Amino acid sequence: MIAQTVEARQGYKNIWVVAEVLEGQVQKVSYELLGAARTLADARKSELWCVVLGDGISKAAVEMISYGADTVLVVDDPRLAYFIDEDQASVLVHLLRKHKPEVMICGATTRGRALIPRVAVLASCGLTADCTGLSIDLDNGDLLQTRPAFGGNIMATIRCSNHRPQLATVRPRVMNALEPDPSRIGRVIIETMLEGEATKLKKVIEIFHDPENAINLADARFIIAGGRSMKGAEGFKMLKRLADRVGGAVGASRAAVDSGWVPYSHQVGQTGQTVQASVYVACGISGQIQHLVGMQSCDYIIAIDKNPDTPMMQLADVAIVGDLFEIVPRLLEELPKT
Ligand SMILES: Cc1cc2nc3c(=O)[nH]c(=O)nc-3n(C[C@H](O)[C@H](O)[C@H](O)COP(=O)(O)OP(=O)(O)OC[C@H]3O[C@@H](n4cnc5c(N)ncnc54)[C@H](O)[C@@H]3O)c2cc1C
């Protein structure tokens, strides 16, 4: 047990970010979190620490200083070459007990969502998942964690006053990374993975890439998204042709994903991905709040819908009223084949 009383808050200090490393590469969300956490640390007059776990990641660790970290805690161990949530959780809990951060944040990515709840249970502290906004109470260090609640209909701000450390996962693409500053100076602390921290519960036998489902919606500049109106997987093939024509990716509403027409990796929204494309084309997506929270910060939104009064049509920069099964084929005819 780490801390259960208000008094026990004493001794907890600094803001931590857990970096996400995939095949040796630090993921963009880590830089975004450092940008947000830098603001929190400055406001709280504390240090910003970044935890980097992996194999052969020492160079990446130094880079985190240029993105805002004061201290980087590195555990560089071949046993961390592959993401095994039980092992990473054991290592993190050991570090939490040793260094006692006031706050620890991690990306609300597939990995972060697997890892941080385990840490919260092992460390007997709370967790606010999927935050879209963070600030800090300067009087007592309570993290003010904002996230959609009640099906996305309200935004709730949650504080965890009686437990330390405070854990939160934060959605990718909602915080801004700082410009890297190679002249920043920080320190690197090398930690070691203890014998018992490799739980041996799972063993990675083979890694394979599935090009069919490997889409990177979060980084796509053009997204062509479809909803319940697509009527089936065939409809999504038409959207894929359009996406290919403009070098974009296919997105989907939950209604389309739940219908089994397109994999979950394409889902945009509260329980899917948050995207920030330059152009988002919504084909027959009504724009319920749970969808809008995932795409409303796209630069330019084009909506195609039979009904001109939907929330999506009201939000769009360009709203095309009509049948998408007539409009999309016409767009395909007009756009040059590459
Ligand atoms: C807790 C919770 C989490 C959720 N998370 C998500 C999420 O992450 N992402 C998400 O998307 N949803 C999410 N939802 C579901 C969300 O509330 C909506 O049900 C869903 O987004 C609706 O999908 P849709 O717009 O495709 O379908 P609909 O709302 O049915 O809209 C279909 C639209 O297509 C139009 N249309 C029909 N035929 C045509 C045609 N031929 N040409 C042109 N337009 C046509 C209709 O006029 C309509 O506007 C969540 C719900 C809950 C409760």
The ligand as an SDF file (V2000), in Angstrom:
LIG
                    3D

 53 58  0  0  0  0  0  0  0  0999 V2000
  -20.6990    5.2080  -23.7700 C   0  0  0  0  0  0  0  0  0  0  0  0
  -20.8270    5.3640  -25.2570 C   0  0  0  0  0  0  0  0  0  0  0  0
  -19.6730    5.4730  -26.0070 C   0  0  0  0  0  0  0  0  0  0  0  0
  -19.7560    5.6320  -27.3890 C   0  0  0  0  0  0  0  0  0  0  0  0
  -18.6070    5.7550  -28.1220 N   0  0  0  0  0  0  0  0  0  0  0  0
  -18.6970    6.0220  -29.4390 C   0  0  0  0  0  0  0  0  0  0  0  0
  -17.5140    6.2430  -30.2310 C   0  0  0  0  0  0  0  0  0  0  0  0
  -16.3730    6.1540  -29.7420 O   0  0  0  0  0  0  0  0  0  0  0  0
  -17.6740    6.5220  -31.5390 N   0  0  0  0  0  0  0  0  0  0  0  0
  -18.9030    6.6100  -32.1440 C   0  0  0  0  0  0  0  0  0  0  0  0
  -18.9520    6.8660  -33.3470 O   0  0  0  0  0  0  0  0  0  0  0  0
  -20.0230    6.3690  -31.4210 N   0  0  0  0  0  0  0  0  0  0  0  0
  -19.9510    6.0800  -30.1050 C   0  0  0  0  0  0  0  0  0  0  0  0
  -21.0890    5.8360  -29.4140 N   0  0  0  0  0  0  0  0  0  0  0  0
  -22.3550    5.6830  -30.1720 C   0  0  0  0  0  0  0  0  0  0  0  0
  -23.0080    7.0170  -30.5500 C   0  0  0  0  0  0  0  0  0  0  0  0
  -23.8240    7.4560  -29.4880 O   0  0  0  0  0  0  0  0  0  0  0  0
  -23.8780    6.8360  -31.8060 C   0  0  0  0  0  0  0  0  0  0  0  0
  -24.8230    5.8080  -31.5830 O   0  0  0  0  0  0  0  0  0  0  0  0
  -23.1040    6.4990  -33.0720 C   0  0  0  0  0  0  0  0  0  0  0  0
  -22.0140    7.3880  -33.2210 O   0  0  0  0  0  0  0  0  0  0  0  0
  -24.0360    6.6310  -34.2770 C   0  0  0  0  0  0  0  0  0  0  0  0
  -23.3650    6.2160  -35.4140 O   0  0  0  0  0  0  0  0  0  0  0  0
  -23.8000    6.7780  -36.8550 P   0  0  0  0  0  0  0  0  0  0  0  0
  -23.6750    8.2580  -36.8870 O   0  0  0  0  0  0  0  0  0  0  0  0
  -23.0240    5.9840  -37.8500 O   0  0  0  0  0  0  0  0  0  0  0  0
  -25.3110    6.3100  -36.9770 O   0  0  0  0  0  0  0  0  0  0  0  0
  -26.6480    7.1440  -36.9620 P   0  0  0  0  0  0  0  0  0  0  0  0
  -26.7270    8.0170  -35.7760 O   0  0  0  0  0  0  0  0  0  0  0  0
  -27.7480    6.1760  -37.2020 O   0  0  0  0  0  0  0  0  0  0  0  0
  -26.5190    8.1190  -38.2160 O   0  0  0  0  0  0  0  0  0  0  0  0
  -26.5950    7.6830  -39.5490 C   0  0  0  0  0  0  0  0  0  0  0  0
  -26.6540    8.9320  -40.4300 C   0  0  0  0  0  0  0  0  0  0  0  0
  -26.5800    8.5280  -41.7720 O   0  0  0  0  0  0  0  0  0  0  0  0
  -27.5000    9.3040  -42.5490 C   0  0  0  0  0  0  0  0  0  0  0  0
  -27.8040    8.5180  -43.7510 N   0  0  0  0  0  0  0  0  0  0  0  0
  -28.4580    7.3310  -43.8340 C   0  0  0  0  0  0  0  0  0  0  0  0
  -28.4500    6.8750  -45.1240 N   0  0  0  0  0  0  0  0  0  0  0  0
  -27.7620    7.7900  -45.8560 C   0  0  0  0  0  0  0  0  0  0  0  0
  -27.3930    7.8940  -47.2210 C   0  0  0  0  0  0  0  0  0  0  0  0
  -27.7140    6.9260  -48.1230 N   0  0  0  0  0  0  0  0  0  0  0  0
  -26.6970    8.9810  -47.6370 N   0  0  0  0  0  0  0  0  0  0  0  0
  -26.3600    9.9690  -46.7270 C   0  0  0  0  0  0  0  0  0  0  0  0
  -26.6800    9.9190  -45.4080 N   0  0  0  0  0  0  0  0  0  0  0  0
  -27.3680    8.8440  -44.9840 C   0  0  0  0  0  0  0  0  0  0  0  0
  -28.6760    9.5280  -41.6130 C   0  0  0  0  0  0  0  0  0  0  0  0
  -29.4310   10.6580  -42.0140 O   0  0  0  0  0  0  0  0  0  0  0  0
  -27.9510    9.7250  -40.2780 C   0  0  0  0  0  0  0  0  0  0  0  0
  -27.6430   11.0900  -40.0490 O   0  0  0  0  0  0  0  0  0  0  0  0
  -21.0360    5.6700  -28.0320 C   0  0  0  0  0  0  0  0  0  0  0  0
  -22.1740    5.5740  -27.2540 C   0  0  0  0  0  0  0  0  0  0  0  0
  -22.0870    5.4230  -25.8930 C   0  0  0  0  0  0  0  0  0  0  0  0
  -23.3400    5.3280  -25.0730 C   0  0  0  0  0  0  0  0  0  0  0  0
  1  2  1  0
  2  3  1  0
  2 52  2  0
  3  4  2  0
  4  5  1  0
  4 50  1  0
  5  6  2  0
  6  7  1  0
  6 13  1  0
  7  8  2  0
  7  9  1  0
  9 10  1  0
 10 11  2  0
 10 12  1  0
 12 13  2  0
 13 14  1  0
 14 15  1  0
 14 50  1  0
 15 16  1  0
 16 17  1  0
 16 18  1  0
 18 19  1  0
 18 20  1  0
 20 21  1  0
 20 22  1  0
 22 23  1  0
 23 24  1  0
 24 25  2  0
 24 26  1  0
 24 27  1  0
 27 28  1  0
 28 29  2  0
 28 30  1  0
 28 31  1  0
 31 32  1  0
 32 33  1  0
 33 34  1  0
 33 48  1  0
 34 35  1  0
 35 36  1  0
 35 46  1  0
 36 37  1  0
 36 45  1  0
 37 38  2  0
 38 39  1  0
 39 40  1  0
 39 45  2  0
 40 41  1  0
 40 42  2  0
 42 43  1  0
 43 44  2  0
 44 45  1  0
 46 47  1  0
 46 48  1  0
 48 49  1  0
 50 51  2  0
 51 52  1  0
 52 53  1  0
M  END
$$$$
